[in-house]
Amino acid sequence: SNFTHHIGELFGGGVIFYLYKDKNGEEHGLIVCLEDLSSGIGWSNLTEDEIGSTAKSTWNGHQNTTAITNQPGHFESAAQVCEESTIGGQTDWYLPSLDELNLLYNVRYEVNRSLDSDNDPNTLPLNYYDYYWSSTEAKNYSAWTKHFGIGYDNTNGKPWQYAVRAVRSF
């Protein structure tokens, strides 16, 4: 209660999918991008190199994204696609962590309803049939994905091609 924003609101270049107030009562949240940034890209061009603890957070997608793109030898990844996005005039997009994808999955009805009813042909609902990459690394050769139809979390090989939907915080 007493929030100025709501889940499903078009705001900050995307759609709000999570809200909370900090200990000072200030409102914060997570916003999902208005469209998939890729329908199929590998997690990283470095398919056998483990990044380690800086990319294994299940809740801190921003930290994971930075770790992925700062890896020596990196030149292409799902994380980079997010970092380079300027959708909605915003430049602080990142690849969501596994927990952030789970939060998004739990409110996909509200998000998709907003994206379907905004009268903008460029915005697209979350794809019910797709796996989406998370920024959470599992092993040296795999990372976590989320299937938005059945809700499964899976680990898949880093070179596999999956969809990407960026998020940002406010």
Summary of the structure (lengths in Angstrom):
residues: 170
radius of gyration: 15.3
end to end distance: 18.2
largest distance: 47.5
contacts: 551
relative contact order: 0.25
helix: 23%
strand: 29%
